[in-house]
Amino acid sequence: MKILHYALGFPPERTGGLVKYSLDLMNEQINQGHEVVMVFPGRVNFLKREPYFKFGKRQNIPYAELVNSLPLPLIGNIKNPQDFMKHTDSKVFINLLESEKPDVIHIHTLMGLYGEFLEEAKKHNIKIVFTTHDYFGISPHPKMYLDGHDFVEDKKYDIWNNIRSYGSRTIKLRINQLSIYPALRTLIKKLKKSSALVDDLPVQTCWSTEVDSGFQELKKYYLSMLKCVNIVHFNSSVSKKVYEQFLPNMTWKTVTLSISSNNIERSGEVLLLNKKINSIAYIGPYTEEKGFFKFLEFVKVFELENPNMSFFVMGDNSSVDIGKVTDLGRYDQVSFKKYMNKIDLVILPSQWHETFGLIAIEALSTGTKVAVASKMGASDIVPNWLQFDDMRNINSECIENKETLINILSPEEHFEKVSKLYVSLSS
């Protein structure tokens, strides 16, 4: 089978769970004997205005780099919506599709993608799969979350009418697509080590109901792209609920399938033991939407009643200097396993409707108990007693006295199920 993926690209230019998952999937499909090509939004060539493809091979994956893609809102939000829905000559995409002749196209994001690409794929009768890694497309912000406000739960205010003031100029976003950006980003991080402070949290309580016509047009643009999709792979029941809440009239086929990771320690049935909890950790970026500051608030209260408890945070370069919290910083796979040996409970208090949360299964696969916010997609794979709506209701004694088996899908099993999705499109 010939599979054409559209994803964000390769490290170090692109990072995050979407990038890792898509590359793992492509490599597994190559190992299974499929032909794979990755299309990704690449560099900007200021000497040419129109988009074109540059071909090559990287990390064992043949690619078609879309030079002069639409802008990528990776380092900020959209300010000028008209820049994100510009039309282009379909010929560049017709040539790609007719030369590559894919049996299926798997879309991992709409960022940087021209609507003409999907329109031509549909005209060529090529089936399209879309995986819901985030909410970009039904929201101008991937997390549908601004300044402590979850727009998924908001029936009154539309995030499309409230994003403009948070936007970055398009030229600033374009810098992210320059070939020198990875080196520039590394240099900036070395020169400036940030500090995660609770006092840095923004406060926004006044939202607008006034229609922003520019962003409403962008909303329609992405909807027209999503209408070209044949089947949606929801990576959790949470993402399925959110997409169907905002797109109730879509007629596409759907499947809900939890994702997996090549970083998991063990798959299949993993035993979470009845074990005393002496240490609790937060894992992830030190950001508000991930619930980092909620975790620090939890620690301040919890340590008063549990003075012998140890607390850890890990997953970010930002420095933390708060009481008994030990900052382990960024980690790799080797150090992750080492840290898990000293942690009895991981708490993931995501404040947005996180579509999944790979770190949950990576921690669970080591036999460590993981408590997750009920609005996280990872709640699909943990029992009710490891879910919470409010961290203040977490009962550590209840958690430590329970024992259970968690079923974790291996990456090979997961990727095989994804391949079966492609086959189902022809039936």
C-alpha positions in Angstrom: 0.0 0.0 0.0 1.2 3.5 -0.8 0.6 5.9 2.1 1.1 9.6 2.0 1.2 11.3 5.4 0.9 15.0 6.1 2.6 15.9 9.4 4.6 18.7 10.9 8.1 17.4 10.1 11.2 16.1 11.7 13.1 16.9 15.0 14.8 19.2 15.8 12.8 21.7 13.7 9.5 20.2 15.0 9.0 18.6 18.4 6.1 17.2 20.5 3.8 14.2 20.7 2.3 14.7 17.2 5.7 14.7 15.6 6.9 11.6 17.5 3.7 9.6 16.9 3.6 10.3 13.2 7.2 9.3 12.7 6.8 6.2 14.8 3.8 5.2 12.7 5.6 5.9 9.4 8.6 3.8 10.4 6.4 0.9 11.5 4.6 1.0 8.2 7.8 1.0 6.3 8.9 -2.0 8.4 5.7 -3.7 7.4 6.5 -3.3 3.7 4.3 -0.3 2.9 5.5 2.6 0.7 5.5 5.8 2.7 6.0 9.4 1.8 5.7 12.3 4.3 4.6 15.7 3.1 5.4 18.4 5.6 5.3 22.3 5.8 8.9 23.3 5.4 11.0 26.3 4.9 10.2 29.7 3.5 11.8 30.8 0.2 11.3 34.6 0.1 12.6 34.6 -3.5 9.6 32.6 -4.7 6.0 33.3 -3.8 4.3 30.1 -4.9 4.5 26.8 -3.0 6.6 24.0 -4.4 8.0 20.6 -3.3 11.5 19.6 -2.4 12.1 15.9 -2.3 14.5 13.8 -0.2 14.9 11.1 2.5 15.5 11.7 6.2 15.4 9.2 9.2 14.6 6.5 6.7 11.5 8.3 5.5 11.0 9.6 1.9 9.6 13.2 2.1 8.1 15.9 0.0 8.9 19.2 1.8 6.2 21.9 1.0 8.3 25.0 0.7 6.2 28.2 1.2 3.4 26.4 3.0 0.8 28.5 4.7 2.1 29.9 8.0 2.5 27.7 11.1 1.1 29.0 14.4 3.5 27.0 16.4 5.1 29.7 18.5 2.0 31.9 18.9 -1.6 32.4 17.9 -3.1 33.7 14.7 -3.5 37.4 14.4 -4.1 37.9 10.6 -6.5 35.1 9.5 -6.4 36.1 5.9 -2.7 34.9 5.7 -3.8 31.4 6.7 -6.4 30.8 3.9 -4.6 32.1 0.8 -5.4 30.2 -2.4 -2.7 28.8 -4.7 -2.5 27.0 -8.1 -3.7 23.4 -7.7 -1.2 22.2 -10.2 1.6 21.7 -7.7 -0.6 19.3 -5.8 -2.0 17.6 -8.9 1.6 16.9 -10.0 2.4 15.4 -6.5 -0.6 13.1 -6.4 -0.2 11.9 -10.0 3.5 11.2 -9.5 3.2 9.5 -6.1 -0.2 7.8 -6.7 -1.0 7.2 -3.0 -3.7 4.7 -2.0 -4.5 6.7 1.1 -3.6 10.1 2.6 -3.2 10.3 6.4 -3.5 13.9 7.8 -2.1 14.6 11.3 -2.6 18.4 11.3 -4.1 21.1 9.1 -1.4 23.6 10.0 0.3 25.0 6.9 -1.9 23.0 4.5 -3.5 24.5 1.5 -7.2 23.6 1.0 -6.4 22.8 -2.7 -4.4 19.8 -1.5 -7.3 18.0 0.0 -9.7 19.2 -2.8 -7.5 17.6 -5.4 -7.1 14.4 -3.4 -10.9 14.2 -3.3 -11.1 14.8 -7.0 -8.6 12.0 -7.6 -10.7 9.7 -5.4 -7.9 9.2 -2.8 -9.2 8.3 0.6 -8.3 10.6 3.5 -7.8 9.7 7.2 -7.5 12.4 9.8 -6.1 11.8 13.3 -7.3 14.2 16.1 -4.0 15.1 17.8 -5.5 18.4 18.9 -8.3 20.8 18.0 -6.6 23.0 15.4 -9.2 23.4 12.6 -12.3 23.5 14.9 -10.3 26.0 16.9 -7.7 28.6 16.0 -5.8 27.4 19.1 -4.8 23.7 19.2 -5.9 23.4 22.8 -9.0 25.6 22.5 -7.8 27.2 25.7 -6.8 30.8 26.5 -5.7 32.5 29.7 -7.1 29.8 32.0 -10.4 29.6 30.1 -11.5 26.3 28.5 -13.7 27.2 25.5 -14.9 23.6 25.2 -17.0 24.1 28.3 -18.2 27.5 27.2 -21.6 27.8 25.6 -21.6 31.6 25.4 -18.2 32.6 24.0 -16.6 31.5 20.7 -12.8 31.3 20.8 -12.8 32.4 17.1 -14.1 35.8 18.2 -11.5 36.1 21.0 -8.2 35.0 19.6 -7.1 38.0 17.7 -5.7 40.0 20.6 -3.5 37.0 21.5 -2.2 36.6 18.0 1.4 37.0 16.7 2.2 38.9 13.5 2.6 36.4 10.6 6.2 37.4 10.0 7.0 36.3 13.6 5.4 32.9 12.9 7.3 32.7 9.6 10.6 32.9 11.5 9.8 29.4 12.9 10.0 28.1 9.3 13.5 29.4 8.6 16.2 26.8 8.3 18.3 28.7 10.9 15.5 28.6 13.5 16.5 25.4 15.4 20.0 26.8 16.0 18.5 30.2 16.9 16.0 28.5 19.3 18.9 26.6 21.0 21.0 29.8 21.4 18.1 31.7 23.0 17.5 28.9 25.5 21.1 28.9 26.5 21.2 32.7 26.9 17.9 32.9 28.8 16.8 30.3 31.3 13.2 31.0 32.2 11.6 30.5 35.6 8.1 29.1 36.2 6.3 31.4 38.6 2.7 31.2 39.7 2.7 35.0 39.7 3.3 35.0 35.9 -0.2 33.6 35.3 -2.4 35.9 33.1 -5.9 36.7 34.2 -8.7 37.1 31.7 -12.3 37.3 32.7 -13.9 39.5 30.0 -14.6 37.7 26.8 -16.3 39.1 23.7 -19.5 38.0 21.9 -18.9 40.3 19.0 -18.4 38.4 15.8 -14.9 38.6 14.3 -15.7 38.1 10.6 -12.1 37.4 9.5 -11.8 34.5 11.9 -15.3 33.2 11.1 -14.1 33.0 7.5 -11.1 31.1 8.6 -13.3 28.7 10.5 -15.3 28.0 7.3 -12.0 27.5 5.4 -10.9 24.7 7.8 -14.4 23.2 7.8 -14.3 22.9 4.0 -11.0 21.0 4.4 -12.4 18.7 7.1 -15.4 17.9 4.8 -12.9 16.3 2.4 -12.0 13.7 5.1 -13.4 10.1 4.7 -12.7 8.7 8.2 -11.6 10.4 11.5 -9.4 8.5 13.9 -10.3 9.9 17.3 -7.4 9.1 19.7 -9.8 9.1 22.7 -13.5 9.4 23.6 -12.7 12.9 24.9 -11.5 14.1 21.4 -14.5 12.4 19.8 -16.9 14.2 22.2 -15.3 17.6 21.5 -15.2 17.2 17.7 -18.8 16.1 17.6 -19.9 18.9 19.9 -18.5 21.5 17.5 -19.2 19.6 14.3 -22.5 17.9 14.9 -23.5 17.6 11.3 -20.5 15.8 9.9 -21.2 12.5 8.0 -17.7 11.1 8.0 -16.9 7.6 9.3 -15.2 7.5 12.7 -13.2 5.1 14.9 -11.9 5.7 18.4 -8.5 4.2 19.1 -6.2 5.0 21.9 -2.6 5.8 20.7 0.6 4.1 21.7 4.3 5.0 22.0 7.6 3.4 21.2 8.7 4.7 24.6 6.5 2.4 26.6 8.4 0.0 28.9 5.9 -2.8 28.8 2.6 -3.5 26.9 -0.3 -5.8 27.5 -1.5 -6.3 31.0 0.6 -4.2 33.4 0.1 -4.6 37.2 -0.3 -1.5 39.4 0.6 -2.8 42.9 -0.9 -2.1 46.3 2.0 0.1 47.4 2.6 2.9 49.9 2.8 6.3 48.3 5.9 8.2 49.5 6.5 10.3 46.4 4.3 12.2 43.9 5.3 13.8 40.6 4.1 16.0 37.9 5.4 15.3 34.3 5.0 17.7 31.4 5.7 21.3 30.4 5.5 23.8 33.2 2.5 25.6 31.8 -0.9 26.7 33.0 -2.9 24.6 30.5 -1.1 21.4 31.5 -2.1 22.1 35.1 1.4 22.7 36.4 0.4 25.6 38.7 -2.6 23.6 40.0 -0.1 20.9 40.9 2.0 23.4 42.9 -1.1 24.6 44.7 -1.9 21.0 45.5 1.6 20.4 46.9 1.3 23.4 49.3 -1.8 22.0 50.8 -1.0 18.3 50.7 2.5 18.6 52.3 1.0 20.1 55.4 -0.8 16.9 56.2 1.9 14.7 54.7 5.3 16.2 55.8 7.3 13.1 54.8 6.0 13.0 51.3 8.5 13.8 48.4 7.4 15.9 45.4 8.9 16.1 42.0 8.3 18.0 38.7 9.9 17.0 35.4 9.6 17.7 31.7 10.7 21.4 31.2 13.9 23.5 31.2 12.2 26.2 33.3 13.5 26.4 36.8 11.3 25.9 39.8 12.1 26.9 43.4 9.2 26.1 45.6 9.4 24.5 49.0 9.8 20.7 48.9 9.4 20.3 45.2 12.4 18.8 43.4 12.8 19.9 39.8 14.2 17.1 37.7 14.0 19.2 34.5 14.0 17.8 31.0 14.6 14.0 30.6 15.4 11.4 28.0 14.3 7.8 27.9 17.1 6.6 30.1 16.6 9.2 32.8 12.9 8.7 32.6 13.2 5.1 33.7 15.5 6.0 36.5 13.2 8.7 37.8 10.2 6.4 37.7 11.9 4.1 40.1 11.7 6.8 42.8 8.1 7.9 42.1 5.0 6.2 43.5 2.3 8.3 41.9 2.2 10.6 38.9 -0.5 13.3 38.7 -1.5 14.8 35.3 -3.9 17.7 36.0 -4.4 18.9 32.5 -6.7 22.0 32.3 -7.6 21.6 28.7 -9.5 18.7 27.1 -6.3 17.0 26.2 -7.0 14.6 23.3 -4.8 11.9 24.9 -1.5 12.5 26.8 1.2 9.9 25.8 3.1 10.5 29.0 0.3 8.7 30.9 0.8 5.4 29.2 4.6 5.8 29.2 4.5 6.2 33.0 1.9 3.5 33.5 4.0 1.1 31.5 6.6 1.2 34.2 4.1 0.0 36.8 3.7 3.5 38.3 0.2 4.6 39.2 -1.0 7.7 37.2 -3.9 9.8 38.3 -5.4 11.9 35.4 -7.8 14.7 35.0 -11.1 13.2 33.8 -11.1 15.7 30.9 -7.9 14.0 29.5 -8.2 11.4 26.8 -5.9 9.2 28.8 -8.8 8.7 31.2 -10.0 6.0 28.7 -7.3 3.6 29.9 -7.4 4.1 33.7 -10.1 3.1 36.2 -12.4 5.7 37.8 -10.4 5.7 41.1 -7.4 7.1 39.1 -9.5 10.0 37.6 -10.3 13.3 39.2 -12.2 16.5 38.4 -10.6 18.4 41.2 -7.1 17.6 42.6 -8.4 18.4 46.1 -10.4 15.2 45.9 -7.4 13.0 45.3 -7.3 10.4 48.0 -3.8 9.0 48.2 -4.7 6.4 50.8 -7.4 5.0 48.5 -5.0 4.9 45.6 -2.2 3.2 47.4 -4.5 0.5 48.8 -5.8 -0.5 45.4 -4.3 -2.9 42.9 -5.3 -3.4 39.3 -4.2 -4.5 35.9 -4.0 -1.8 33.1 -4.1 -2.9 29.5 -1.6 -1.0 27.4 -1.6 -1.4 23.6 1.8 -2.1 22.1 2.9 0.3 19.3 2.9 -2.7 16.9 -0.7 -3.6 17.8 -1.8 0.0 17.5 -0.1 0.6 14.2 -1.6 -2.6 12.8 -5.1 -1.3 13.8 -4.4 2.0 12.0 -3.4 0.1 8.8 -6.7 -1.8 9.0 -8.4 1.6 9.0 -7.0 2.2 5.5 -8.3 -1.1 4.3 -11.8 -0.4 5.6 -12.0 2.7 3.4 -12.2 0.6 0.3 -15.1 -1.6 1.7 
